Amino acid sequence: MASVSAENLIKNGDFSKVTAAGKPVDWTIWPAKLATGVKVEVDKNIGHNDDQSVAITNPEKKYYTRIDQLDIPVKPNTKYMFKVYIKGMNLE
């Protein structure tokens, strides 16, 4: 029987660390300069397993915003499982 170890390779995956401006540490928000009315905020009310989440609000269809993390330390020929929990509202 093989043993399985669980290690979270995503830094600050629960969004518990935030900057003085309230943005999640270790995450990159794109675009760097958000359009008027676009918000990317840590949400303490909606999360998975009592973790915080990030809420992205785009008031117009033409806007596209994302949050990501680069340089995740993975090894070749190694199997990984990534879990992402997403809740959408008013999507078109």
N, CA, C and O atoms as a GROMACS GRO file, in nm:
protein
  368
    1MET      N    1   0.084  -0.118   0.000
    1MET     CA    2   0.000   0.000   0.000
    1MET      C    3   0.089   0.124   0.000
    1MET      O    4   0.178   0.138   0.083
    2ALA      N    5   0.064   0.211  -0.091
    2ALA     CA    6   0.143   0.334  -0.102
    2ALA      C    7   0.088   0.439  -0.008
    2ALA      O    8  -0.033   0.449   0.012
    3SER      N    9   0.177   0.516   0.049
    3SER     CA   10   0.131   0.625   0.134
    3SER      C   11   0.117   0.751   0.049
    3SER      O   12   0.191   0.773  -0.046
    4VAL      N   13   0.022   0.830   0.087
    4VAL     CA   14  -0.004   0.954   0.014
    4VAL      C   15   0.017   1.070   0.110
    4VAL      O   16  -0.040   1.073   0.219
    5SER      N   17   0.098   1.162   0.070
    5SER     CA   18   0.117   1.280   0.154
    5SER      C   19   0.046   1.398   0.090
    5SER      O   20   0.043   1.413  -0.032
    6ALA      N   21  -0.010   1.478   0.174
    6ALA     CA   22  -0.082   1.595   0.126
    6ALA      C   23  -0.001   1.719   0.159
    6ALA      O   24   0.024   1.751   0.276
    7GLU      N   25   0.040   1.787   0.057
    7GLU     CA   26   0.117   1.910   0.074
    7GLU      C   27   0.055   2.015  -0.016
    7GLU      O   28   0.036   1.992  -0.135
    8ASN      N   29   0.023   2.128   0.041
    8ASN     CA   30  -0.035   2.234  -0.040
    8ASN      C   31   0.077   2.313  -0.106
    8ASN      O   32   0.152   2.383  -0.038
    9LEU      N   33   0.088   2.302  -0.236
    9LEU     CA   34   0.192   2.373  -0.311
    9LEU      C   35   0.153   2.516  -0.344
    9LEU      O   36   0.237   2.596  -0.385
   10ILE      N   37   0.027   2.547  -0.324
   10ILE     CA   38  -0.021   2.683  -0.350
   10ILE      C   39   0.004   2.767  -0.226
   10ILE      O   40  -0.039   2.731  -0.116
   11LYS      N   41   0.072   2.877  -0.242
   11LYS     CA   42   0.099   2.967  -0.130
   11LYS      C   43  -0.027   3.047  -0.098
   11LYS      O   44  -0.093   3.099  -0.188
   12ASN      N   45  -0.058   3.057   0.029
   12ASN     CA   46  -0.171   3.138   0.075
   12ASN      C   47  -0.302   3.097   0.005
   12ASN      O   48  -0.382   3.181  -0.035
   13GLY      N   49  -0.321   2.966  -0.008
   13GLY     CA   50  -0.439   2.915  -0.077
   13GLY      C   51  -0.570   2.945  -0.006
   13GLY      O   52  -0.677   2.940  -0.068
   14ASP      N   53  -0.562   2.975   0.123
   14ASP     CA   54  -0.684   3.011   0.196
   14ASP      C   55  -0.705   3.162   0.205
   14ASP      O   56  -0.798   3.208   0.271
   15PHE      N   57  -0.620   3.238   0.140
   15PHE     CA   58  -0.628   3.384   0.133
   15PHE      C   59  -0.627   3.449   0.271
   15PHE      O   60  -0.684   3.556   0.290
   16SER      N   61  -0.563   3.385   0.367
   16SER     CA   62  -0.560   3.440   0.503
   16SER      C   63  -0.459   3.554   0.520
   16SER      O   64  -0.472   3.636   0.611
   17LYS      N   65  -0.360   3.558   0.432
   17LYS     CA   66  -0.261   3.667   0.438
   17LYS      C   67  -0.297   3.772   0.334
   17LYS      O   68  -0.313   3.741   0.216
   18VAL      N   69  -0.310   3.896   0.379
   18VAL     CA   70  -0.345   4.005   0.288
   18VAL      C   71  -0.249   4.121   0.307
   18VAL      O   72  -0.189   4.138   0.414
   19THR      N   73  -0.236   4.201   0.202
   19THR     CA   74  -0.152   4.320   0.210
   19THR      C   75  -0.226   4.429   0.287
   19THR      O   76  -0.343   4.413   0.323
   20ALA      N   77  -0.159   4.539   0.312
   20ALA     CA   78  -0.223   4.652   0.379
   20ALA      C   79  -0.343   4.703   0.299
   20ALA      O   80  -0.437   4.760   0.354
   21ALA      N   81  -0.338   4.682   0.166
   21ALA     CA   82  -0.448   4.726   0.078
   21ALA      C   83  -0.560   4.621   0.070
   21ALA      O   84  -0.659   4.641   0.000
   22GLY      N   85  -0.543   4.508   0.143
   22GLY     CA   86  -0.647   4.406   0.144
   22GLY      C   87  -0.640   4.305   0.030
   22GLY      O   88  -0.733   4.227   0.011
   23LYS      N   89  -0.531   4.306  -0.045
   23LYS     CA   90  -0.514   4.211  -0.157
   23LYS      C   91  -0.442   4.086  -0.106
   23LYS      O   92  -0.359   4.097  -0.016
   24PRO      N   93  -0.473   3.968  -0.160
   24PRO     CA   94  -0.411   3.846  -0.112
   24PRO      C   95  -0.261   3.838  -0.145
   24PRO      O   96  -0.220   3.863  -0.258
   25VAL      N   97  -0.182   3.804  -0.044
   25VAL     CA   98  -0.037   3.788  -0.059
   25VAL      C   99  -0.010   3.665  -0.145
   25VAL      O  100  -0.083   3.567  -0.138
   26ASP      N  101   0.094   3.670  -0.226
   26ASP     CA  102   0.141   3.561  -0.312
   26ASP      C  103   0.054   3.539  -0.436
   26ASP      O  104   0.076   3.442  -0.509
   27TRP      N  105  -0.041   3.623  -0.462
   27TRP     CA  106  -0.128   3.611  -0.578
   27TRP      C  107  -0.109   3.734  -0.667
   27TRP      O  108  -0.082   3.843  -0.617
   28THR      N  109  -0.124   3.716  -0.798
   28THR     CA  110  -0.114   3.826  -0.893
   28THR      C  111  -0.253   3.852  -0.951
   28THR      O  112  -0.321   3.761  -0.997
   29ILE      N  113  -0.292   3.976  -0.946
   29ILE     CA  114  -0.421   4.018  -1.003
   29ILE      C  115  -0.393   4.076  -1.141
   29ILE      O  116  -0.303   4.158  -1.158
   30TRP      N  117  -0.472   4.032  -1.238
   30TRP     CA  118  -0.456   4.080  -1.374
   30TRP      C  119  -0.588   4.137  -1.423
   30TRP      O  120  -0.692   4.075  -1.402
   31PRO      N  121  -0.586   4.251  -1.487
   31PRO     CA  122  -0.470   4.337  -1.514
   31PRO      C  123  -0.426   4.410  -1.387
   31PRO      O  124  -0.503   4.423  -1.292
   32ALA      N  125  -0.304   4.458  -1.388
   32ALA     CA  126  -0.250   4.528  -1.270
   32ALA      C  127  -0.332   4.652  -1.239
   32ALA      O  128  -0.354   4.685  -1.122
   33LYS      N  129  -0.375   4.722  -1.343
   33LYS     CA  130  -0.461   4.839  -1.324
   33LYS      C  131  -0.603   4.800  -1.364
   33LYS      O  132  -0.633   4.780  -1.482
   34LEU      N  133  -0.688   4.790  -1.264
   34LEU     CA  134  -0.826   4.747  -1.288
   34LEU      C  135  -0.909   4.860  -1.346
   34LEU      O  136  -0.888   4.977  -1.315
   35ALA      N  137  -1.003   4.825  -1.430
   35ALA     CA  138  -1.094   4.923  -1.488
   35ALA      C  139  -1.185   4.979  -1.380
   35ALA      O  140  -1.201   4.918  -1.273
   36THR      N  141  -1.244   5.092  -1.406
   36THR     CA  142  -1.336   5.155  -1.312
   36THR      C  143  -1.450   5.059  -1.277
   36THR      O  144  -1.516   5.005  -1.366
   37GLY      N  145  -1.472   5.040  -1.149
   37GLY     CA  146  -1.581   4.954  -1.103
   37GLY      C  147  -1.544   4.809  -1.084
   37GLY      O  148  -1.620   4.734  -1.022
   38VAL      N  149  -1.429   4.766  -1.136
   38VAL     CA  150  -1.384   4.627  -1.120
   38VAL      C  151  -1.323   4.613  -0.981
   38VAL      O  152  -1.245   4.698  -0.937
   39LYS      N  153  -1.358   4.505  -0.912
   39LYS     CA  154  -1.307   4.483  -0.776
   39LYS      C  155  -1.251   4.341  -0.763
   39LYS      O  156  -1.306   4.246  -0.818
   40VAL      N  157  -1.142   4.331  -0.690
   40VAL     CA  158  -1.086   4.202  -0.650
   40VAL      C  159  -1.062   4.216  -0.501
   40VAL      O  160  -0.974   4.290  -0.456
   41GLU      N  161  -1.143   4.142  -0.422
   41GLU     CA  162  -1.139   4.159  -0.277
   41GLU      C  163  -1.139   4.024  -0.206
   41GLU      O  164  -1.201   3.928  -0.251
   42VAL      N  165  -1.068   4.019  -0.094
   42VAL     CA  166  -1.076   3.900  -0.008
   42VAL      C  167  -1.212   3.905   0.061
   42VAL      O  168  -1.251   4.007   0.118
   43ASP      N  169  -1.284   3.794   0.055
   43ASP     CA  170  -1.419   3.785   0.111
   43ASP      C  171  -1.415   3.693   0.232
   43ASP      O  172  -1.383   3.574   0.220
   44LYS      N  173  -1.448   3.747   0.348
   44LYS     CA  174  -1.445   3.669   0.472
   44LYS      C  175  -1.576   3.595   0.497
   44LYS      O  176  -1.585   3.516   0.590
   45ASN      N  177  -1.678   3.621   0.416
   45ASN     CA  178  -1.810   3.562   0.438
   45ASN      C  179  -1.835   3.437   0.356
   45ASN      O  180  -1.907   3.347   0.401
   46ILE      N  181  -1.778   3.430   0.237
   46ILE     CA  182  -1.800   3.315   0.150
   46ILE      C  183  -1.666   3.247   0.126
   46ILE      O  184  -1.572   3.308   0.075
   47GLY      N  185  -1.659   3.121   0.163
   47GLY     CA  186  -1.536   3.046   0.144
   47GLY      C  187  -1.565   2.898   0.150
   47GLY      O  188  -1.680   2.858   0.168
   48HIS      N  189  -1.463   2.818   0.135
   48HIS     CA  190  -1.475   2.673   0.141
   48HIS      C  191  -1.411   2.625   0.271
   48HIS      O  192  -1.297   2.661   0.300
   49ASN      N  193  -1.481   2.544   0.348
   49ASN     CA  194  -1.430   2.494   0.476
   49ASN      C  195  -1.387   2.606   0.570
   49ASN      O  196  -1.282   2.597   0.634
   50ASP      N  197  -1.466   2.709   0.578
   50ASP     CA  198  -1.439   2.824   0.666
   50ASP      C  199  -1.316   2.905   0.628
   50ASP      O  200  -1.271   2.988   0.706
   51ASP      N  201  -1.261   2.881   0.509
   51ASP     CA  202  -1.152   2.964   0.460
   51ASP      C  203  -1.211   3.090   0.398
   51ASP      O  204  -1.331   3.096   0.369
   52GLN      N  205  -1.126   3.189   0.378
   52GLN     CA  206  -1.168   3.308   0.306
   52GLN      C  207  -1.164   3.277   0.157
   52GLN      O  208  -1.109   3.175   0.115
   53SER      N  209  -1.221   3.365   0.078
   53SER     CA  210  -1.218   3.349  -0.066
   53SER      C  211  -1.182   3.483  -0.129
   53SER      O  212  -1.161   3.582  -0.059
   54VAL      N  213  -1.176   3.484  -0.261
   54VAL     CA  214  -1.154   3.609  -0.333
   54VAL      C  215  -1.276   3.632  -0.421
   54VAL      O  216  -1.319   3.544  -0.494
   55ALA      N  217  -1.330   3.751  -0.412
   55ALA     CA  218  -1.444   3.788  -0.495
   55ALA      C  219  -1.395   3.881  -0.605
   55ALA      O  220  -1.329   3.982  -0.579
   56ILE      N  221  -1.430   3.846  -0.729
   56ILE     CA  222  -1.397   3.931  -0.844
   56ILE      C  223  -1.528   3.984  -0.899
   56ILE      O  224  -1.619   3.907  -0.931
   57THR      N  225  -1.538   4.114  -0.909
   57THR     CA  226  -1.660   4.178  -0.960
   57THR      C  227  -1.626   4.258  -1.084
   57THR      O  228  -1.545   4.351  -1.080
   58ASN      N  229  -1.688   4.222  -1.195
   58ASN     CA  230  -1.675   4.296  -1.321
   58ASN      C  231  -1.813   4.351  -1.355
   58ASN      O  232  -1.904   4.274  -1.385
   59PRO      N  233  -1.830   4.482  -1.353
   59PRO     CA  234  -1.963   4.539  -1.377
   59PRO      C  235  -2.008   4.534  -1.523
   59PRO      O  236  -2.126   4.553  -1.551
   60GLU      N  237  -1.917   4.510  -1.616
   60GLU     CA  238  -1.952   4.505  -1.758
   60GLU      C  239  -1.891   4.381  -1.823
   60GLU      O  240  -1.784   4.336  -1.783
   61LYS      N  241  -1.960   4.326  -1.924
   61LYS     CA  242  -1.916   4.205  -1.994
   61LYS      C  243  -1.778   4.221  -2.057
   61LYS      O  244  -1.703   4.124  -2.069
   62LYS      N  245  -1.744   4.342  -2.098
   62LYS     CA  246  -1.619   4.361  -2.172
   62LYS      C  247  -1.494   4.345  -2.084
   62LYS      O  248  -1.383   4.335  -2.136
   63TYR      N  249  -1.512   4.342  -1.952
   63TYR     CA  250  -1.396   4.331  -1.864
   63TYR      C  251  -1.362   4.185  -1.836
   63TYR      O  252  -1.451   4.100  -1.827
   64TYR      N  253  -1.234   4.158  -1.824
   64TYR     CA  254  -1.187   4.025  -1.788
   64TYR      C  255  -1.083   4.045  -1.679
   64TYR      O  256  -0.987   4.121  -1.696
   65THR      N  257  -1.101   3.976  -1.570
   65THR     CA  258  -1.010   3.988  -1.456
   65THR      C  259  -0.978   3.849  -1.406
   65THR      O  260  -1.063   3.760  -1.407
   66ARG      N  261  -0.855   3.830  -1.363
   66ARG     CA  262  -0.819   3.699  -1.307
   66ARG      C  263  -0.720   3.719  -1.192
   66ARG      O  264  -0.660   3.825  -1.176
   67ILE      N  265  -0.707   3.613  -1.115
   67ILE     CA  266  -0.608   3.610  -1.007
   67ILE      C  267  -0.534   3.478  -1.024
   67ILE      O  268  -0.596   3.373  -1.041
   68ASP      N  269  -0.403   3.483  -1.020
   68ASP     CA  270  -0.328   3.359  -1.040
   68ASP      C  271  -0.199   3.359  -0.959
   68ASP      O  272  -0.162   3.458  -0.897
   69GLN      N  273  -0.133   3.244  -0.964
   69GLN     CA  274  -0.008   3.227  -0.893
   69GLN      C  275   0.087   3.155  -0.986
   69GLN      O  276   0.057   3.047  -1.036
   70LEU      N  277   0.201   3.214  -1.008
   70LEU     CA  278   0.302   3.155  -1.095
   70LEU      C  279   0.406   3.081  -1.013
   70LEU      O  280   0.412   3.096  -0.891
   71ASP      N  281   0.486   3.003  -1.079
   71ASP     CA  282   0.600   2.934  -1.014
   71ASP      C  283   0.557   2.839  -0.903
   71ASP      O  284   0.610   2.845  -0.792
   72ILE      N  285   0.462   2.751  -0.933
   72ILE     CA  286   0.424   2.647  -0.839
   72ILE      C  287   0.527   2.535  -0.853
   72ILE      O  288   0.548   2.485  -0.963
   73PRO      N  289   0.591   2.495  -0.744
   73PRO     CA  290   0.703   2.401  -0.751
   73PRO      C  291   0.661   2.256  -0.774
   73PRO      O  292   0.642   2.180  -0.678
   74VAL      N  293   0.645   2.217  -0.899
   74VAL     CA  294   0.608   2.078  -0.931
   74VAL      C  295   0.730   2.006  -0.989
   74VAL      O  296   0.823   2.069  -1.039
   75LYS      N  297   0.726   1.874  -0.981
   75LYS     CA  298   0.837   1.791  -1.031
   75LYS      C  299   0.791   1.711  -1.152
   75LYS      O  300   0.677   1.666  -1.156
   76PRO      N  301   0.879   1.692  -1.251
   76PRO     CA  302   0.844   1.610  -1.367
   76PRO      C  303   0.810   1.468  -1.325
   76PRO      O  304   0.859   1.417  -1.225
   77ASN      N  305   0.724   1.405  -1.404
   77ASN     CA  306   0.685   1.265  -1.384
   77ASN      C  307   0.625   1.240  -1.245
   77ASN      O  308   0.641   1.131  -1.189
   78THR      N  309   0.558   1.338  -1.192
   78THR     CA  310   0.493   1.327  -1.062
   78THR      C  311   0.346   1.361  -1.080
   78THR      O  312   0.312   1.458  -1.148
   79LYS      N  313   0.260   1.283  -1.019
   79LYS     CA  314   0.116   1.309  -1.028
   79LYS      C  315   0.075   1.407  -0.919
   79LYS      O  316   0.119   1.397  -0.804
   80TYR      N  317  -0.010   1.501  -0.957
   80TYR     CA  318  -0.062   1.599  -0.863
   80TYR      C  319  -0.212   1.606  -0.878
   80TYR      O  320  -0.267   1.576  -0.984
   81MET      N  321  -0.278   1.647  -0.772
   81MET     CA  322  -0.420   1.672  -0.778
   81MET      C  323  -0.443   1.816  -0.732
   81MET      O  324  -0.403   1.855  -0.622
   82PHE      N  325  -0.507   1.892  -0.819
   82PHE     CA  326  -0.538   2.030  -0.785
   82PHE      C  327  -0.688   2.042  -0.765
   82PHE      O  328  -0.766   1.992  -0.846
   83LYS      N  329  -0.728   2.108  -0.659
   83LYS     CA  330  -0.870   2.131  -0.632
   83LYS      C  331  -0.893   2.282  -0.631
   83LYS      O  332  -0.817   2.358  -0.570
   84VAL      N  333  -0.996   2.322  -0.699
   84VAL     CA  334  -1.034   2.463  -0.703
   84VAL      C  335  -1.184   2.469  -0.680
   84VAL      O  336  -1.260   2.396  -0.743
   85TYR      N  337  -1.225   2.554  -0.591
   85TYR     CA  338  -1.368   2.572  -0.564
   85TYR      C  339  -1.408   2.709  -0.615
   85TYR      O  340  -1.352   2.811  -0.576
   86ILE      N  341  -1.506   2.710  -0.703
   86ILE     CA  342  -1.551   2.834  -0.765
   86ILE      C  343  -1.702   2.848  -0.750
   86ILE      O  344  -1.776   2.751  -0.769
   87LYS      N  345  -1.746   2.965  -0.715
   87LYS     CA  346  -1.888   2.993  -0.708
   87LYS      C  347  -1.913   3.115  -0.796
   87LYS      O  348  -1.852   3.220  -0.775
   88GLY      N  349  -1.998   3.102  -0.893
   88GLY     CA  350  -2.027   3.214  -0.983
   88GLY      C  351  -2.165   3.270  -0.957
   88GLY      O  352  -2.258   3.198  -0.919
   89MET      N  353  -2.177   3.398  -0.979
   89MET     CA  354  -2.308   3.465  -0.967
   89MET      C  355  -2.324   3.560  -1.084
   89MET      O  356  -2.231   3.634  -1.118
   90ASN      N  357  -2.439   3.559  -1.144
   90ASN     CA  358  -2.472   3.651  -1.253
   90ASN      C  359  -2.372   3.643  -1.366
   90ASN      O  360  -2.327   3.745  -1.418
   91LEU      N  361  -2.336   3.521  -1.406
   91LEU     CA  362  -2.242   3.501  -1.517
   91LEU      C  363  -2.317   3.491  -1.648
   91LEU      O  364  -2.426   3.436  -1.655
   92GLU      N  365  -2.257   3.546  -1.752
   92GLU     CA  366  -2.313   3.536  -1.886
   92GLU      C  367  -2.208   3.485  -1.981
   92GLU      O  368  -2.234   3.470  -2.100
   0.00000   0.00000   0.00000
